[in-house]
């Protein structure tokens, strides 16, 4: 079976996470991704953890810039996350490259976008989680021990921006299929974070009141949070009144199901504190595993709070093959997280483990630009590749 994007070439000039996340998604779907990074050091994240980037070229030199320009001529997509205007000095901005490739789709990822009073500022995930409101609604409530804003445990804003980048690129490719014309995509971490405030943003826009931190509780649904057990914690996620009735039966709290204060979700939200106290007192009587078994039998959504090792040991995660092992030239074998996409006709492909810095530079320069071995040697000696 062929891959969905097997005819697409992506020239990735981005670094850190948001841009590479987008190019990884496109590569999983079959695109040929040529990743450009500095010959010395490479992507900043190489010093943070495992390597995952592809080719090295110094485009601050005239010869390096010429190589990138020639690669852009044959590319469908350019992806970059330099500061606003950062690539214009090298002639690698959209206005310059679209002259030599009018079909080019060019996606710029920045902290704050190409316009506005903050456009020149650098932006990182942690900073934007704070400025974009996510940290204001993440963490324990003001009346709880340990109260205060918290960031999410992964760089979620970067990841979401990468996904939006991939979506925007796919939409631009579809438009190009119809018109033959490429286009420019201006994507901002702050814009994405604001868009992803979801129901919390709507709660504010409707009420005019900024949402507060509720710990693990949901602002619009009760009970929908963590509850203590005699050996830890569990999650109960009741989504409707029928599930609440079954929860009360399973926990031998039938009086709550018939109490008019708790019979509807609106009432449960209004009387959240008393209800949670009653449920917590009952949940402490048994272990997490016992409760999960009991509540699953009653068709009440629930589950344990897994550590990462428990996640990859979970039978459902194993059944869905969310860990893939691939050969690696240095490590022998490397374990990777699989793509969650399951396409029946154009499945995701895993063609190689993450290359080491510059591992495929010669291959790309020879196959894409037709450079000879001697020409590549001269570029390498000069420190350009």
N, C-alpha and C positions, 0 to 999 in steps of 0.2 A: 504494500500500500504506500502511495506517495504521501509526502508531508504537505500540509496546507500552504506553507510559505517557501517551498523548495526553490521557487524561482526568484526569491527576493534576497538582495544583498544589503546588509546594514553596515554602515561605517560608524563605529561607536567611538567617539572622542570623550565620552563621559567618564567619571570616576566616582569614588565613594560608594553610594548604594542605589539611589533612585534611578539614575540612568542605566547602570549595569543590570538592575532588576528588570527593567523594560527590555533590554537586549537579550537577557536570559530567557524571558518569556517568548520573545520572537524566535530565538534560536531553538527552543524546545519545540516550536511549531514548524521548524524546518528551515528558517532563514539562515543564510550564511553570514555570520557576524564576524567582521574584521575589527578587532579592538586595537585602538592606537593608544599607547601610553609611553611615558618617558623611558628612555633606555636605562637611566640610572634610577633605581628605586621603584619605578612603575607606579601603579595606582596606590594612593595613600593607604588603602586598606590592606595592602600586602604586608604592612608592618603591624596590622591589627589581627590577622588570622590567616587561614589557608589561602593560597593563591588561586585565582579564578579568572585571570585575564589572558589576552591572547598575543598581541604583537606590539613591538616597540619601535617608535620612530620619533625623532626629535624634530617637530615641525616648526621650531623657532629658528631653524636654519633654512636658507633658501632651498637647498636640495631636499631637506625633509618636507618643507612645505609643498614642493613640487610633487613629491611622492603622494602626499595626502590628496592634493588636487586631482592627480591622475586616478587615484582610487575612487574619489568622489564622482568622477565622470561615469564610472561603471556601477555606481551604487544606486539603490532605490531610496535609501533612507540614510540621513546623517543624524546622529544623536549626540548632543553635547550638553554639559552643565557648567560652562565657564561663567564668570561674572559677565554682566551685561556689557556688550561691546568687546569682550576679551579676545575674541577670535578675529575681529575686523582688522586688527593690525597685521595679521598674517594672511589676509585675503581668504579666510576660511569661514566667513560669516555667510548667512543665507543669500544676501544680495549679490555677493561675489560668486558663489558656487552655482546659483541658479542660471547665471549667464552661460556657464559651460555645460549645465545639465538642467534644462527647464523642467524636466519630469521629477526632479528631486523633491523628496519630502524631508524637511529639516525641522527637527524637534529640539527646542532649547528648554532645558530645565534649570530654573534658578530658584533662590529662596523666596523672592518676592515679585517676580515677573519683570517684563521688559519695560513697564510703565509704572508711574506712581512715585510718591516721595521716598519709598524704601528701595527702589529698584537697584540702586548701586550697592546696597548692603549685601554682605555674604549671609547665607542662611543655612543652618544645620537643623537636622531633625529635632533635637532636644529643644533648641531655641524656638522652633515653630510649634512644637507641641505646647509650649508655654504661651506664645503670642496668639496662637490660633484657638485657644480656649480649652484644649483637651485636658491639660493638667488641672484646670479649675474644676473639672467634674470627675477627676480621677483621684482616689484616696479616701481615707476615712472621713466621716462626717465631722463637723465642727465640734460636736459634743462628745466625741470618742477619743480614747487614748491613742496617741500617735496621729492625731489629725494633722492635715496639711496636704498641699498639692503633691501629686506624684506623676512621674512620667510612666508611660506604658513600658513593659519589660522588653520590647523589641522596638526597632526604629520604624514604628508604624507609619508615620507620615511619609518617610522615604519610600516605604514599600507601596503605600497607596498611590503615591505620585508615579512610581514606576508602572503600576497597573494602569493608571489613567494615561500615561504616555503610550503604552502598548495599544490601548483602546483608540486613542487619537490617531496613532500611526495607521492602524488597520482601517479606520474610517477614511483617512486621507488616501490610502492605497485604493480603496473602493472608488472614491471620487476620481482618482487618476485613471482607473480602468474605464470610466465613462467619458472623461474629457481629455485625457492625455496630459493634464496639467498637474504639476506638483503644488505644494503649498508649505507655509510656515506654521509651526505649532509653538505657541508661547505658553509654557506650563510652569506654574508657581507652586512651591510647597505650601505657602500660606493659603492660596486659593483652594488647594486640595483639602487642607485641614479644615477650613471653614465649611466646605461642601460636605465633608464627612462628619460634621457635628450632628447630622441626621435629625432624629426626634428631639434631641436636646436643643438644637437651633430652633426647631418649630415650637417647642415649649416656650422659648423666650419670645419669638416673634408673635405668638398668639397672646401671651400673657403680659409681656413687657417686663417680666421678672427673670433675672439671670438664674439659671439652675444652680443648685448647690451640690457639693460632694455628698454622696450617699454610701460610700464604701462599695460593697458588692451588690447593693440593692438597686433595683430598677426604678426610675422615677415615675413610671406610668403603669407598672404591673406589680401586684403583691399576691402571694409570696414569690419572689424571683431573685434569690440571693443564696449566700452560703449559710448553713446552719451547723451548729456544733453537734458532734456525736461523742460517744464515750471514748473514742480513740482518735479523734481528729475532726474533720469537717466534711460536709457533703454539699452539693448544690441541689436545690429544688427550684424548678423553673415551671411554675404553674401558668399556663397561658389562657385559661378560660374558667368559667364557673363550674363546669362539669368536672374538670380536673381537680379543682379545689375540693369539691364534694368527695371525690375518691381519695384525695390526700387525707382529709379528716377521718374518713372511715379506716384507712390503713394505719393511721396513727392513734386510733381509738379516741378521737376528739369530735365525736358526732355533734356535740352541742354547738361547736363553732360553725358547722355547716348550716345549722338552722337558725343561727343568730343573725338577725337582720342587718347588723353592723358589718358582717363579713360575707353575706350571701352573694354580693356582686363585687366585681373588681373595683368599681368606684368607691364602694363602702370600705373595701379592704385598703385602698390607698389612703382614704381619709382616717382610718383607724389603724394605720400601719404599726405603730409602736406596741399597742396592746396585743395585736395578733402575733407579731414576731416573737414577743416574749413568751406567749403560750406555746407556740410551735417549738421554740428553742428549748424550753423546759422539757418537752416531750422527746425531742430529737436526741437529747443527751443520754437517754436510757439505753440505747443500743449502739452497736458499732456501725461504721460507715457501710461495710459490706452487707451487714444484715439489713440495714435500711434500704440500700440499693436493690437488693433482692425483693424485699417486701413491696417497695414502691413501683418497681418495674412490673411486678405481677398485677398491680392495681392500675397500670397504664398511666402512671404519674411521671413526667419527665424529671430525671434525677441523674446524678452521677458523682463519682469521686473527683477530688482535685488532684490531678496527676502531676508528679514531677516529670521532667523531660525524659528520664530513663524509663519511667512507667508508660509514657506516651508511646515510645517506640517498641515497648514490650506488649502493648495492648493488642489483643487478637484482632480487633477491627482494623487498626492501623496496619498490622501485618497482612491481613487479608487484602487490603487495598494497595499493598506493595509501595508504601510511602518511603521506604528506604531502598536505595539502589546502590550496588557495589560495582565499581569499575576499575579496570587496571590503570596503574599510574607509573610513569617511568622512574620516579624516585621512591615513592612509598610502597610500590608493588601493587597495592590496592587502596582505594579511597572510598569511604561511604558518603553518599550524598542524599539529600532530601529530594524526593521525586516531585514531579509536577502534579498538581491536583486535577489537571484537565484530562478527561477521558473522552476522546473523540472516536466514533466508530469507524469512520472512513479515512480519516487523516490523523492517526494517533501520534502522540508525542514521541520523539526519538531522542535517544541518548547516544550521541556519536563518539564522545570522548570525555575523559576526565578533564577537569580544569587544567589548561596548559601552564607550565612555568613561564616566567617572564621571557618573551622573545622566542619561545620554542618553535613557533610557526612563522616567524618573520621571513625566513628564506623561502619557505613554501609560498607564502602570499606574494612576495615580490616577484618570484619567478613565474608563478601561474597567472597572476593578475596583470602584471606589468611587463612580463617577458624579459626581466633583467637576467643577465648571465651571472654565473657564479663569481667571476672576477669583479663585475660591477658591484655585486652585493658585498664582496670582501672589502672593496675600497670604501663603501659606505660604512661598513662596520669599523674599519680602521680609523675613519674620521669621527666615529662616535655618533653618526647620524642615525644609525639603526643598531 
